Amino acid sequence: MFKISVKMLLPSFTNFQVQEELLSAKSNYEALNSHLLDELPTLNSLAYEVLLECLAAFVMARKMLSGKITREYLVLMEVQSFNSN
């Protein structure tokens, strides 16, 4: 029977290669993190603008709905008052 060990499947890395790979990963992470931190204020301001527009649209829709409900209520009140006379 042929046994496959984990060592056979993994490439053989030297300590130097591992350290080099870790340094590369660390520098990539730091560069990406720095870039994201630089863009964060822009993202926040754009998200704030979108939120304000959404709130304005919601308030306008609510105002229109209230107006339609009020008109329907007035019509019902007129019909009720006409039926009671």
C-alpha positions as CSV (number, residue, x, y, z in Angstrom):
1,M,0.0,0.0,0.0
2,F,1.3,3.5,-0.9
3,K,0.9,6.2,1.8
4,I,1.0,9.9,0.9
5,S,2.3,12.1,3.6
6,V,1.5,15.8,4.0
7,K,5.2,16.6,3.4
8,M,5.0,15.0,0.0
9,L,2.0,17.3,-1.0
10,L,3.4,20.5,0.3
11,P,6.2,22.3,-1.4
12,S,9.4,22.5,0.6
13,F,9.9,26.0,1.8
14,T,12.9,27.3,3.5
15,N,12.6,29.6,6.5
16,F,13.9,32.4,4.3
17,Q,11.1,31.8,1.7
18,V,8.5,31.8,4.4
19,Q,9.8,35.0,5.9
20,E,9.9,36.6,2.5
21,E,6.4,35.6,1.7
22,L,5.2,36.9,5.1
23,L,6.9,40.3,4.5
24,S,5.3,40.5,1.0
25,A,1.9,39.7,2.4
26,K,2.4,42.3,5.2
27,S,3.4,45.0,2.8
28,N,0.5,44.3,0.5
29,Y,-1.9,44.4,3.5
30,E,-0.4,47.7,4.7
31,A,-0.6,49.3,1.3
32,L,-4.2,48.2,0.8
33,N,-5.2,49.3,4.3
34,S,-3.6,52.7,3.8
35,H,-5.4,53.1,0.4
36,L,-8.7,52.2,2.0
37,L,-8.2,54.5,4.9
38,D,-7.4,57.4,2.5
39,E,-10.7,56.7,0.6
40,L,-12.8,56.3,3.7
41,P,-13.8,60.0,4.1
42,T,-14.9,60.1,0.5
43,L,-17.0,57.0,1.0
44,N,-18.5,58.5,4.2
45,S,-19.5,61.7,2.5
46,L,-21.0,59.9,-0.5
47,A,-23.0,57.6,1.7
48,Y,-24.2,60.6,3.7
49,E,-25.4,62.3,0.5
50,V,-27.2,59.1,-0.6
51,L,-28.8,58.8,2.9
52,L,-30.1,62.4,2.7
53,E,-31.6,61.9,-0.8
54,C,-33.3,58.7,0.5
55,L,-34.7,60.5,3.5
56,A,-35.9,63.4,1.3
57,A,-37.6,60.9,-1.1
58,F,-39.2,59.2,1.9
59,V,-40.5,62.4,3.4
60,M,-41.9,63.5,0.0
61,A,-43.6,60.1,-0.5
62,R,-45.0,60.2,3.0
63,K,-46.3,63.8,2.4
64,M,-48.0,62.7,-0.8
65,L,-49.5,59.7,0.8
66,S,-50.9,61.9,3.7
67,G,-52.4,64.2,1.1
68,K,-54.1,61.4,-0.8
69,I,-55.4,59.9,2.5
70,T,-56.7,63.4,3.5
71,R,-58.5,63.8,0.1
72,E,-60.1,60.4,0.4
73,Y,-61.2,61.2,4.0
74,L,-62.7,64.5,2.9
75,V,-64.6,62.6,0.1
76,L,-65.9,60.1,2.6
77,M,-66.9,62.9,5.0
78,E,-68.9,64.6,2.2
79,V,-70.6,61.3,1.3
80,Q,-71.5,60.7,4.9
81,S,-72.8,64.2,5.4
82,F,-74.8,63.9,2.2
83,N,-76.3,60.6,3.3
84,S,-77.2,62.0,6.8
85,N,-79.2,65.0,5.3
